[in-house]
Amino acid sequence: MTKPSIALYGIANCDTVKKARKWLEKNGIEYRFHDFRQDGMETVPLESWLKDFGWQEVLNRRSTSWRALDDEQKNGMDDETALALAAEIPTLIKRPVAIAGGETRFGFKEADYKALT
């Protein structure tokens, strides 16, 4: 049985993304990295993430980007608003996002990554 290739989405200078990439490399797991800033948001499956998981799981409400939103934006948040804002401000997305074998994980937890591989 071959290990699934992982699609990893995030921002290269994010500490949590760095931890995930280091873990994948240390464990010899192949992955494709998509940097929101470098590679753009056009091919990011953001709409399906929001449909499948909801904005509460997709957006990082502890991020600096979230704190920079005004109260009206935060209080009126829904999937449609999240789609527009995250496409414009990708640092709102909880990082990294790992996809393998039909499974999606937000953030980095070693146990989650072991389950993906």
C-alpha distance (Angstrom), angle and dihedral (degrees) to the residues before:
residue distance angle dihedral
M1 . . .
T2 3.80 . .
K3 3.75 122.8 .
P4 3.79 114.3 -112.6
S5 3.76 118.4 -109.4
I6 3.77 111.7 -116.5
A7 3.78 126.3 -133.6
L8 3.79 107.4 -150.0
Y9 3.80 121.2 -166.1
G10 3.77 126.0 -168.8
I11 3.77 145.5 85.1
A12 3.80 119.8 -59.0
N13 3.79 96.4 -132.8
C14 3.83 95.2 48.5
D15 3.82 110.1 114.7
T16 3.81 93.4 -140.8
V17 3.81 91.2 50.3
K18 3.81 88.7 50.0
K19 3.82 90.2 53.0
A20 3.81 91.7 49.7
R21 3.81 93.2 48.0
K22 3.79 91.6 47.3
W23 3.82 90.7 50.3
L24 3.82 92.2 49.0
E25 3.81 92.0 48.3
K26 3.81 93.0 45.5
N27 3.80 89.4 52.9
G28 3.81 94.2 46.0
I29 3.79 94.1 -116.9
E30 3.79 117.5 153.9
Y31 3.78 116.8 -130.9
R32 3.78 141.2 167.7
F33 3.78 114.0 -134.8
H34 3.80 121.5 -148.4
D35 3.80 112.9 -168.2
F36 3.79 110.0 -154.1
R37 3.81 91.3 -148.0
Q38 3.81 99.8 41.0
D39 3.80 100.1 35.6
G40 3.80 99.1 33.4
M41 3.77 131.9 -131.1
E42 3.81 99.9 -90.3
T43 3.81 95.5 98.6
V44 3.81 97.4 33.8
P45 3.84 109.9 115.0
L46 3.80 90.7 -133.7
E47 3.80 95.1 140.9
S48 3.81 92.6 54.6
W49 3.82 91.4 46.4
L50 3.79 89.7 54.4
K51 3.81 92.0 45.4
D52 3.81 93.0 48.4
F53 3.81 100.3 38.3
G54 3.82 109.4 15.4
W55 3.76 127.8 -124.4
Q56 3.82 93.2 -79.9
E57 3.81 90.1 67.2
V58 3.81 97.5 37.2
L59 3.81 100.0 47.7
N60 3.78 122.7 67.3
R61 3.79 104.4 -131.5
R62 3.81 91.1 -173.8
S63 3.79 94.0 58.1
T64 3.77 127.6 109.9
S65 3.80 87.7 -121.1
W66 3.81 91.5 57.1
R67 3.80 91.7 48.2
A68 3.82 89.1 51.6
L69 3.82 91.4 60.2
D70 3.78 115.5 96.5
D71 3.80 119.9 -111.8
E72 3.80 92.1 -106.1
Q73 3.82 90.7 58.1
K74 3.80 93.1 46.4
N75 3.80 95.2 45.5
G76 3.80 93.4 45.4
M77 3.80 94.9 47.2
D78 3.79 117.5 139.9
D79 3.81 133.2 149.0
E80 3.81 93.3 -85.1
T81 3.80 93.4 50.4
A82 3.80 90.5 43.9
L83 3.81 90.3 53.1
A84 3.80 92.4 54.0
L85 3.81 95.0 43.1
A86 3.83 96.9 44.1
A87 3.81 91.1 48.4
E88 3.81 88.1 53.7
I89 3.83 96.9 36.5
P90 3.83 107.2 29.1
T91 3.81 91.6 178.3
L92 3.83 85.8 77.1
I93 3.81 89.5 72.1
K94 3.79 116.3 96.1
R95 3.79 106.0 -111.9
P96 2.89 141.8 -99.6
V97 3.79 106.8 19.3
A98 3.80 112.1 -162.9
I99 3.79 123.1 -166.8
A100 3.81 124.8 -173.5
G101 3.77 133.8 148.6
G102 3.79 93.1 -2.8
E103 3.82 92.2 -53.5
T104 3.82 124.0 117.3
R105 3.81 127.0 -160.9
F106 3.80 128.2 -174.2
G107 3.79 118.9 -151.7
F108 3.79 124.5 2.9
K109 3.78 124.9 -71.6
E110 3.77 116.5 155.1
A111 3.81 92.5 -138.6
D112 3.81 91.0 54.7
Y113 3.78 91.3 50.8
K114 3.80 92.1 48.2
A115 3.81 88.0 53.6
L116 3.82 90.3 52.5
T117 3.79 93.6 53.7
